[in-house]
Amino acid sequence: MSASDQSSSAGPGRPKLVAKKVVAKPQREGDGAVVRRSVGRSELKYLDPFLLLDEFAVSPPAGFPDHPHRGFETVTYMLQGAFTHQDFAGHKGTIRTGDVQWMTAGRGIIHSEMPAGEGTQRGLQLWINLASRDKMIEPRYQELLCEDIPRAEEDGVEVRVIAGEAMGVRSPVYTRTPTMYLDFSMQPGAVLHQSIPQSWNSFAYIIEGEGVFGSINSSPVSAHHILVLGPGDGLSVWNKSSTPVRFVLIGGEPLNEPLAQHGPFVMNTQAEIEQTVEDYHYCKNGFEMARYWRSQS
């Protein structure tokens, strides 16, 4: 958790307007899985410190079998159904509807993420970059069950606070790269003002329904769009429609460091990427357990 205070009122400061709008189009990933990628596609390669945002919809036998990570964090938030996770260090568990898994890959993890039941399993996965000083730390997990995620409600707006603070409630998640991650649901006619630290990069991703973001005179924006927010210290949202709108508001403190990425490896220099590929290939420097491990999926 960062020290920044984020209250539920944007106050009299400068409101953020929408600087860019991108629709997340379906694409194939993993083994037969389909994701809608917003951050991490050609129109929005990187929004420091965010590397990727996928909305996934996966039905068995598709999924994300054994694959590695190094140098960043993955945040998996289940919207519907469940995913079973297991890694080469023996960590395993099931992430169910409304649960969050905050995984710090650090120096290296190999894991599998596979649907735990029949039908379509839906969720969001966010990748957050780590500062150079944190890229080679030991892996760790923070896991929040649905009922343990702080929530608040006022005037037709409900929020689930996955990271950061809103409406006076704060998440217990420690964010190594200071981050806010808020899941808002707004009833018809509701209005929201949420503050965001001025220096942070931020965006909204609409899960369902449609809302008016940034300026009351803007056109409504519908599901599967990402809205990158411009300068300012808060966001205003209006639900002028006849149905609820649900979206996540995500913001983070930029690292302002060089970026070198090769698929699931994210470092600062090309030399570090080459070292990572070698470490993975030869099962060393954090990937030792890969030599004999295969998931049960």
C-alpha positions as a printed NumPy array, in Angstrom:
array([[  0.   ,   0.   ,   0.   ],
       [  1.348,   3.404,  -0.878],
       [  1.382,   6.372,   1.427],
       [ -0.666,   8.463,  -0.983],
       [ -4.091,   9.399,   0.321],
       [ -6.901,   8.942,  -2.145],
       [-10.249,  10.185,  -0.863],
       [-13.581,   9.603,  -2.588],
       [-14.022,  13.24 ,  -3.54 ],
       [-12.125,  14.815,  -6.373],
       [-12.586,  18.166,  -4.644],
       [-12.05 ,  21.53 ,  -6.319],
       [ -8.889,  20.479,  -8.183],
       [ -8.348,  19.908, -11.88 ],
       [-10.464,  17.04 , -13.246],
       [ -8.905,  14.477, -15.558],
       [-10.311,  14.297, -19.066],
       [-10.149,  11.342, -21.445],
       [ -6.951,  11.649, -23.481],
       [ -7.287,   8.426, -25.503],
       [ -9.957,   5.794, -26.122],
       [ -9.116,   2.302, -27.372],
       [-11.44 ,  -0.653, -27.903],
       [-10.122,  -3.998, -26.657],
       [-10.553,  -6.473, -29.503],
       [-10.544, -10.252, -28.985],
       [ -7.301, -12.121, -29.717],
       [ -6.012, -15.629, -29.048],
       [ -3.591, -16.257, -26.177],
       [ -2.316, -19.258, -24.236],
       [ -3.792, -22.594, -25.336],
       [ -7.07 , -21.839, -27.115],
       [ -7.978, -18.937, -24.823],
       [ -9.461, -15.636, -25.985],
       [ -8.59 , -12.297, -24.373],
       [ -9.55 ,  -8.693, -25.02 ],
       [ -6.262,  -6.777, -24.656],
       [ -6.301,  -3.031, -24.009],
       [ -2.936,  -2.057, -22.486],
       [ -0.239,  -3.961, -24.356],
       [ -1.695,  -3.78 , -27.896],
       [ -0.247,  -1.679, -30.718],
       [ -2.426,   1.385, -29.985],
       [ -1.41 ,   1.421, -26.307],
       [  1.871,  -0.397, -25.868],
       [  2.722,   0.76 , -22.339],
       [  1.205,   3.103, -19.786],
       [  3.964,   3.353, -17.172],
       [  3.868,   1.366, -14.861],
       [  1.217,  -0.801, -16.573],
       [  2.378,  -3.36 , -19.136],
       [ -0.837,  -5.174, -20.008],
       [ -4.54 ,  -5.455, -19.244],
       [ -6.468,  -8.47 , -20.523],
       [-10.142,  -9.249, -20.074],
       [-10.196, -13.019, -20.519],
       [-13.067, -15.391, -21.279],
       [-11.951, -19.014, -21.151],
       [-13.815, -22.323, -21.36 ],
       [-12.163, -25.726, -20.749],
       [-10.015, -27.26 , -22.113],
       [ -8.509, -23.885, -23.111],
       [ -6.318, -22.017, -20.634],
       [ -2.835, -20.811, -19.854],
       [ -0.582, -23.846, -19.29 ],
       [  2.94 , -23.717, -17.828],
       [  4.652, -20.394, -18.616],
       [  7.299, -18.177, -16.967],
       [  7.415, -14.583, -15.664],
       [ 10.193, -12.299, -14.429],
       [ 10.445,  -8.624, -13.478],
       [  6.832,  -7.572, -12.827],
       [  3.576,  -8.361, -10.995],
       [  0.374,  -9.976, -12.234],
       [ -2.996,  -9.131, -10.694],
       [ -5.773, -11.614, -11.488],
       [ -9.34 , -10.556, -10.641],
       [-12.091, -13.102, -11.291],
       [-15.381, -11.672, -12.568],
       [-17.153, -14.987, -13.169],
       [-16.228, -18.604, -12.486],
       [-12.878, -19.787, -11.165],
       [ -9.266, -20.415, -12.188],
       [ -6.841, -22.883, -10.623],
       [ -3.264, -21.703, -10.247],
       [ -0.129, -23.709,  -9.478],
       [  3.566, -22.85 ,  -9.622],
       [  6.91 , -24.599,  -9.487],
       [  7.431, -23.673,  -5.813],
       [  4.424, -25.729,  -4.764],
       [  1.994, -22.836,  -4.4  ],
       [ -1.482, -23.742,  -5.638],
       [ -5.04 , -22.616,  -5.162],
       [ -8.286, -21.607,  -6.83 ],
       [ -9.259, -17.989,  -7.531],
       [-13.075, -17.776,  -7.472],
       [-15.599, -15.101,  -8.502],
       [-14.645, -11.813,  -6.854],
       [-11.271, -13.077,  -5.566],
       [ -7.952, -11.369,  -6.311],
       [ -4.486, -12.868,  -6.627],
       [ -1.636, -10.314,  -6.552],
       [  1.487, -12.169,  -7.651],
       [  4.947, -10.608,  -7.524],
       [  6.939, -12.701,  -9.991],
       [ 10.221, -11.016,  -9.066],
       [ 13.25 , -13.048, -10.133],
       [ 11.208, -15.875, -11.53 ],
       [  8.02 , -17.937, -11.465],
       [  6.733, -20.653, -13.762],
       [  3.046, -21.35 , -13.3  ],
       [ -0.163, -22.51 , -14.949],
       [ -3.576, -20.807, -14.886],
       [ -6.44 , -23.046, -15.968],
       [-10.247, -22.862, -15.705],
       [-11.585, -24.672, -12.64 ],
       [-15.089, -25.437, -13.89 ],
       [-17.315, -25.901, -16.896],
       [-18.574, -22.976, -18.953],
       [-16.946, -19.593, -19.474],
       [-14.604, -18.273, -16.774],
       [-14.142, -14.487, -16.986],
       [-11.717, -12.112, -15.357],
       [ -9.159,  -9.362, -15.69 ],
       [ -5.39 ,  -9.733, -15.586],
       [ -3.218,  -6.659, -15.088],
       [  0.575,  -6.603, -15.403],
       [  2.381,  -3.984, -13.286],
       [  6.05 ,  -3.266, -13.906],
       [  8.548,  -3.398, -11.036],
       [ 11.306,  -0.874, -10.433],
       [ 14.815,  -2.058, -11.325],
       [ 15.619,  -2.465,  -7.604],
       [ 12.686,  -4.913,  -7.205],
       [ 12.948,  -6.987, -10.386],
       [ 15.046,  -9.752,  -8.813],
       [ 13.298, -10.047,  -5.44 ],
       [ 11.907, -13.372,  -4.257],
       [  8.416, -14.139,  -5.588],
       [  5.457, -13.579,  -3.27 ],
       [  1.671, -13.684,  -3.301],
       [ -1.086, -11.594,  -1.805],
       [ -4.498, -13.221,  -2.057],
       [ -7.82 , -11.64 ,  -1.187],
       [-11.064, -13.588,  -1.028],
       [-14.15 , -11.85 ,  -2.355],
       [-15.576, -11.293,   1.126],
       [-12.302,  -9.781,   2.367],
       [-12.084,  -7.035,  -0.27 ],
       [-13.09 ,  -3.725,   1.383],
       [-16.189,  -2.137,  -0.116],
       [-18.274,   0.969,   0.336],
       [-21.474,   2.379,  -1.117],
       [-23.051,   5.821,  -1.287],
       [-25.589,   7.554,  -3.535],
       [-25.929,   4.705,  -6.007],
       [-22.175,   4.081,  -6.339],
       [-20.562,   0.917,  -4.99 ],
       [-16.798,   0.395,  -4.912],
       [-14.623,  -2.642,  -4.217],
       [-11.157,  -1.449,  -3.191],
       [ -8.609,  -3.929,  -4.538],
       [ -5.686,  -1.528,  -4.019],
       [ -5.494,   2.024,  -2.688],
       [ -8.397,   3.873,  -1.107],
       [-11.88 ,   5.122,  -1.991],
       [-14.866,   6.383,   0.025],
       [-12.784,   6.222,   3.188],
       [-11.963,   2.502,   2.936],
       [ -8.486,   1.178,   2.211],
       [ -7.206,  -2.095,   0.778],
       [ -4.739,  -4.206,   2.797],
       [ -2.758,  -4.99 ,  -0.384],
       [  0.843,  -3.76 ,  -0.365],
       [  1.682,  -2.206,  -3.724],
       [  5.432,  -2.292,  -4.353],
       [  4.826,   0.018,  -7.306],
       [  2.276,   2.464,  -5.79 ],
       [ -1.046,   1.539,  -7.405],
       [ -4.79 ,   2.069,  -7.074],
       [ -7.254,  -0.53 ,  -8.386],
       [-10.942,   0.247,  -7.83 ],
       [-13.984,  -1.668,  -9.123],
       [-16.985,   0.683,  -9.409],
       [-20.643,  -0.116, -10.088],
       [-22.934,   2.868, -10.675],
       [-26.711,   2.811, -10.773],
       [-28.65 ,   4.904, -13.328],
       [-28.445,   8.601, -12.471],
       [-25.433,   8.182, -10.155],
       [-22.423,  10.525, -10.192],
       [-18.884,   9.722,  -9.018],
       [-15.933,  11.964,  -8.15 ],
       [-12.769,   9.986,  -7.321],
       [ -9.416,  11.579,  -6.589],
       [ -6.224,  10.269,  -8.185],
       [ -2.687,  11.409,  -7.287],
       [ -1.692,  14.127,  -9.747],
       [  1.573,  12.544, -10.896],
       [  0.084,   9.098, -11.582],
       [ -0.885,   7.585, -14.916],
       [ -4.439,   6.251, -14.851],
       [ -7.179,   4.685, -16.942],
       [-10.705,   3.301, -16.756],
       [-11.756,   0.011, -18.341],
       [-15.478,  -0.559, -18.817],
       [-16.686,  -4.064, -17.983],
       [-20.406,  -3.65 , -18.669],
       [-22.911,  -0.915, -19.409],
       [-21.944,   2.588, -20.493],
       [-20.911,   5.782, -18.739],
       [-19.869,   9.369, -19.346],
       [-16.264,   9.943, -18.258],
       [-14.286,  13.111, -17.569],
       [-16.704,  15.752, -18.822],
       [-20.491,  15.768, -18.439],
       [-20.827,  16.729, -22.114],
       [-18.772,  13.771, -23.376],
       [-20.371,  10.953, -25.344],
       [-21.151,   7.779, -23.37 ],
       [-18.568,   4.99 , -23.672],
       [-19.563,   1.312, -23.658],
       [-18.073,  -1.986, -22.495],
       [-14.626,  -3.23 , -23.6  ],
       [-13.222,   0.295, -24.038],
       [-10.185,   1.592, -22.172],
       [-10.044,   5.311, -21.455],
       [ -6.582,   6.74 , -20.795],
       [ -6.898,   9.789, -18.56 ],
       [ -5.012,  13.041, -19.038],
       [ -3.506,  15.397, -16.408],
       [ -5.464,  16.293, -13.284],
       [ -6.132,  15.072,  -9.786],
       [ -9.462,  13.267, -10.067],
       [-12.041,  11.632, -12.309],
       [-15.757,  12.374, -12.601],
       [-18.181,   9.799, -14.038],
       [-21.908,  10.038, -14.777],
       [-24.325,   7.185, -15.507],
       [-26.924,   8.765, -17.784],
       [-28.218,   5.398, -19.019],
       [-31.093,   3.254, -17.747],
       [-28.862,   0.336, -16.689],
       [-25.882,   0.028, -14.292],
       [-22.336,   0.648, -15.491],
       [-19.362,  -1.265, -14.097],
       [-15.749,  -0.307, -14.662],
       [-12.344,  -0.524, -13.037],
       [-10.319,   2.615, -12.343],
       [ -6.601,   1.864, -12.22 ],
       [ -3.736,   4.266, -11.562],
       [ -0.074,   4.006, -10.703],
       [  3.052,   5.997, -10.058],
       [  5.268,   5.991, -13.182],
       [  8.66 ,   4.325, -12.778],
       [ 10.306,   6.476, -15.474],
       [ 12.855,   3.753, -16.186],
       [ 14.023,   2.114, -19.429],
       [ 11.909,  -0.847, -20.526],
       [ 13.087,  -4.027, -22.237],
       [ 10.501,  -6.758, -22.776],
       [ 10.59 , -10.207, -24.31 ],
       [  7.155, -11.788, -23.894],
       [  6.744, -12.683, -20.191],
       [ 10.149, -11.237, -19.228],
       [ 10.332,  -7.505, -18.417],
       [ 13.656,  -5.916, -17.502],
       [ 15.466,  -2.601, -18.046],
       [ 18.058,  -3.5  , -20.69 ],
       [ 18.411,  -5.91 , -23.58 ],
       [ 21.406,  -7.476, -21.825],
       [ 19.191,  -8.288, -18.824],
       [ 16.639,  -9.856, -21.173],
       [ 19.343, -12.024, -22.75 ],
       [ 20.466, -13.065, -19.263],
       [ 16.863, -13.894, -18.334],
       [ 16.395, -16.083, -21.432],
       [ 19.623, -17.882, -20.524],
       [ 18.53 , -18.298, -16.878],
       [ 15.211, -19.759, -17.998],
       [ 16.824, -22.053, -20.563],
       [ 19.421, -23.387, -18.105],
       [ 17.122, -23.353, -15.016],
       [ 19.244, -21.003, -12.896],
       [ 19.098, -17.659, -11.024],
       [ 15.506, -18.108,  -9.877],
       [ 14.365, -20.781, -12.349],
       [ 16.126, -23.739, -10.662],
       [ 12.873, -25.54 ,  -9.842],
       [ 11.837, -25.518, -13.493],
       [ 14.168, -28.401, -14.296],
       [ 11.849, -31.121, -12.937],
       [  8.469, -29.381, -12.536],
       [  5.365, -29.772, -14.663],
       [  1.92 , -28.607, -13.557],
       [ -0.882, -31.105, -13.04 ],
       [ -2.978, -29.291, -15.636]])
